[in-house]
């Protein structure tokens, strides 16, 4: 479906959905409000998000919680992690090995 043919989402409804997703993520991620907001902003903008922090700080858990909350999938944690959100135009995702 072309971008011009996609159904529009009213701003109020979009805000409600994002609020629900954020609250769902905060069920498992505590004390990382800014990081969660930035990750959601990256998702909404259709961009990539690099989660960079010390080991054991919840990066993988955040990626999994975000993916689960929006009906996507997280391709795991590695040197080249991949997050894929299922949309009508994205059939598959992968990482490039270098």
Beta strands, then each sheet from edge to edge (+ up, - down):
strand 1: 73-74
strand 2: 83-84
sheet 1: 1+ 2-
end
